[in-house]
Amino acid sequence: MSQCGWVNLKMGHRDPSGLCEAYSKEAVKEFVLRRLRLTPSTLGRKMEDVPSVVRSIGGLQHGGHEIELLNRFEGYRSEWFDHWYRNYTLIEGHVLRGALRIVTADEYPYFFKATRSVARRRRYQNCPASLRGDHELALEVVDEHGPLTHSEFKELFRGRYPQKSRAGRLLQDLYNYGKVARMGRKKQKPLYHTIGKLPYRLDVTPITEEDAKKWLLMRSLSIYGPLTAKDIAHWVGWNLNEAREILKDPLEIGEIVKVRIEGDRETNYMRADDVPLLNSLVEDLPENSFVRVLFNDDSLLLGYYPRLGSYFGYPWRYPQLSEGVSWRAAVLRGREIIGDAVVEMYARFRELRLRSFNVRREFATPGVLSGVEEEFSRHAAFQGKSLVMIGPELV
């Protein structure tokens, strides 16, 4: 760390005013795109790469996971994900903002414990401070007969303990408490089993919430590089004061350092171990022209949502249910988001339809538009559909 208490672009150099120099946004963006496995050199290439890709990007958002993986592989096939999901290397749970995420099984206990404060603020995800006798009875049923769907559990539990009428709530309590976990699906319904019955014999009990929060803080920085406290809070679901409190100890012992970013007034934090990589990008920043069509819940959009406009050049916004939009694609070209498109991808349609397509005026060249169309066609082919594309509208 430099004498002024910040990590500098030129490793200790200052400008004449005595203020620390800042990293360029281009170097920071290149860092995050590499860590999120979106650049050509970081793509996965075979089925065995799926767990490492999922780990690198901090998990997949359930519902858009296939699109996230398609963007991070050469020649991705659906059965690659299915293989790791069926053998429980990848499992799903309500972690990060309370949303349903798919993470690697060995990291699940840490994600789970680190986000209990998030769950406690949501009524439907809250759990008792301790387990009661009826919880123990419910746990016996799951342990003996699992994995079970929600309805299967209720039928078995009420058959054994007819005086108990809160079967569904008991199962949800056990899930939120960390005694049961999801183990795949049966006809698209989640299956639950006691967490010790997972092939990896997971146990969340030995992990303290404090240690798990520090772990998740470091994971967020390892994925994204420089982040503000607001970014960290947004990605995990913590409140801002909580994020700032978790930052204190790693800052004190030097595991985390502050960095300045050009044009950004906010304080940014990153892992000290990642500073050499960011420095190397300052000296050797490549030209990028690859195109990626990102789903709503892509890790890049989730992590940088508050400042997509100021960093990536386009204020992409998350679609609301009231809009009737299931996929508002953010179109990434190199280190810029150049526009968005509302995509209709209903199973009954033979076409992947672009209802609208907006592109930044400076990128509306034949070569760029051709590359975007080619990428949308790749997504359509992956779903066994043809592409119907209109536009673009210039913005």
SULKA-V319000 format. One record per backbone hydrogen bond with DSSP energy under -1.0 kcal/mol. CO is the residue of the C=O (numbers start at 1). NH is the residue of the N-H. E is the energy in kcal/mol with one decimal. If there is no record, write none. Layout:
# SULKA-V319000
<<CO & NH & E> <CO & NH & E>>
This chain:
# SULKA-V319000
<<2 & 5 & -1.7> <6 & 2 & -1.3> <8 & 11 & -1.5> <15 & 18 & -2.4> <19 & 15 & -2.0> <23 & 262 & -3.5> <24 & 28 & -1.8> <25 & 29 & -2.8> <26 & 30 & -2.2> <27 & 31 & -2.0> <28 & 32 & -2.3> <29 & 33 & -2.5> <30 & 34 & -1.9> <31 & 35 & -2.3> <32 & 36 & -2.2> <33 & 38 & -2.5> <34 & 37 & -1.6> <39 & 42 & -1.7> <44 & 74 & -2.4> <46 & 49 & -2.0> <47 & 50 & -1.7> <49 & 53 & -2.2> <50 & 54 & -2.5> <51 & 55 & -2.4> <52 & 56 & -2.3> <53 & 57 & -1.8> <54 & 59 & -2.7> <55 & 58 & -1.1> <60 & 102 & -3.2> <61 & 64 & -1.7> <64 & 68 & -2.2> <65 & 69 & -2.1> <66 & 70 & -2.4> <67 & 71 & -1.7> <69 & 72 & -1.6> <72 & 44 & -3.1> <77 & 80 & -1.8> <78 & 82 & -2.0> <79 & 83 & -2.1> <80 & 84 & -1.2> <81 & 85 & -2.2> <82 & 86 & -2.7> <83 & 87 & -1.4> <84 & 89 & -1.7> <84 & 90 & -1.8> <85 & 88 & -1.0> <89 & 105 & -2.9> <91 & 103 & -2.7> <93 & 95 & -1.6> <93 & 101 & -3.0> <96 & 99 & -2.0> <99 & 95 & -1.1> <100 & 62 & -2.4> <101 & 93 & -2.4> <102 & 60 & -2.5> <103 & 91 & -2.6> <104 & 107 & -1.0> <104 & 108 & -1.1> <107 & 111 & -2.3> <108 & 112 & -3.0> <109 & 113 & -2.5> <110 & 114 & -2.3> <113 & 116 & -1.2> <115 & 119 & -2.1> <116 & 120 & -2.4> <119 & 122 & -1.9> <122 & 125 & -1.4> <132 & 136 & -1.8> <133 & 137 & -1.9> <134 & 138 & -2.0> <135 & 139 & -2.5> <136 & 140 & -1.8> <137 & 141 & -1.5> <138 & 142 & -2.0> <139 & 143 & -2.7> <140 & 144 & -2.1> <141 & 145 & -2.4> <142 & 146 & -2.6> <148 & 192 & -3.0> <149 & 153 & -2.5> <150 & 154 & -2.1> <151 & 155 & -2.1> <152 & 156 & -2.2> <153 & 157 & -3.1> <154 & 158 & -2.4> <155 & 159 & -1.5> <156 & 160 & -1.8> <157 & 161 & -3.2> <161 & 164 & -2.3> <166 & 170 & -2.3> <167 & 171 & -2.2> <168 & 172 & -2.0> <169 & 173 & -2.5> <170 & 174 & -2.2> <171 & 175 & -2.1> <172 & 176 & -2.6> <173 & 177 & -2.0> <174 & 178 & -1.0> <174 & 179 & -2.4> <174 & 180 & -1.4> <179 & 195 & -2.1> <181 & 193 & -2.1> <184 & 191 & -2.3> <186 & 189 & -1.8> <189 & 186 & -2.9> <191 & 183 & -3.0> <192 & 148 & -2.3> <193 & 181 & -2.7> <194 & 197 & -2.2> <195 & 198 & -1.2> <198 & 201 & -2.5> <208 & 212 & -2.3> <209 & 213 & -2.2> <210 & 214 & -1.8> <211 & 215 & -2.3> <212 & 216 & -2.6> <213 & 217 & -2.3> <214 & 218 & -2.3> <215 & 219 & -2.2> <216 & 220 & -2.4> <217 & 221 & -1.8> <218 & 222 & -2.1> <219 & 223 & -1.7> <220 & 224 & -2.3> <221 & 225 & -2.3> <227 & 269 & -2.9> <228 & 232 & -2.2> <229 & 233 & -2.4> <230 & 234 & -2.4> <231 & 235 & -2.6> <232 & 236 & -2.2> <233 & 237 & -2.7> <236 & 97 & -3.5> <239 & 243 & -2.1> <240 & 244 & -2.4> <241 & 245 & -2.0> <242 & 246 & -2.1> <243 & 247 & -1.5> <247 & 251 & -1.9> <248 & 252 & -2.3> <249 & 253 & -2.0> <250 & 255 & -1.7> <250 & 256 & -1.6> <255 & 272 & -2.6> <257 & 270 & -2.2> <258 & 7 & -2.6> <259 & 268 & -1.2> <260 & 23 & -2.7> <261 & 264 & -2.4> <268 & 259 & -2.4> <269 & 227 & -2.0> <270 & 257 & -2.8> <271 & 274 & -1.4> <272 & 275 & -1.2> <274 & 278 & -1.9> <275 & 279 & -2.6> <276 & 280 & -2.1> <277 & 281 & -1.6> <278 & 282 & -1.1> <279 & 283 & -1.1> <280 & 284 & -1.3> <290 & 334 & -2.5> <292 & 332 & -3.0> <294 & 330 & -1.4> <295 & 298 & -1.9> <298 & 302 & -2.4> <299 & 303 & -2.3> <300 & 304 & -2.1> <304 & 307 & -1.7> <305 & 308 & -1.1> <307 & 311 & -1.9> <308 & 312 & -1.9> <312 & 337 & -2.9> <314 & 316 & -2.1> <320 & 323 & -1.7> <321 & 324 & -1.6> <327 & 343 & -2.9> <329 & 341 & -1.8> <330 & 294 & -2.7> <331 & 338 & -2.4> <332 & 292 & -2.6> <333 & 336 & -2.0> <336 & 333 & -3.4> <338 & 360 & -3.5> <339 & 331 & -2.6> <340 & 358 & -3.0> <341 & 329 & -2.6> <342 & 355 & -2.3> <344 & 353 & -2.0> <346 & 349 & -1.5> <350 & 386 & -1.9> <352 & 388 & -2.6> <353 & 344 & -3.3> <356 & 342 & -1.3> <357 & 393 & -3.2> <358 & 340 & -1.4> <359 & 395 & -2.4> <360 & 363 & -2.2> <361 & 364 & -1.4> <363 & 365 & -2.0> <365 & 369 & -2.7> <366 & 370 & -2.1> <367 & 371 & -1.7> <368 & 372 & -2.1> <369 & 373 & -2.5> <370 & 374 & -2.2> <371 & 375 & -1.7> <372 & 376 & -2.4> <373 & 377 & -2.4> <374 & 378 & -1.6> <375 & 379 & -1.8> <376 & 380 & -2.3> <377 & 381 & -2.7> <378 & 382 & -1.9> <379 & 383 & -1.3> <380 & 385 & -3.0> <381 & 384 & -1.5> <386 & 352 & -3.4> <388 & 354 & -2.7> <393 & 359 & -2.5>>
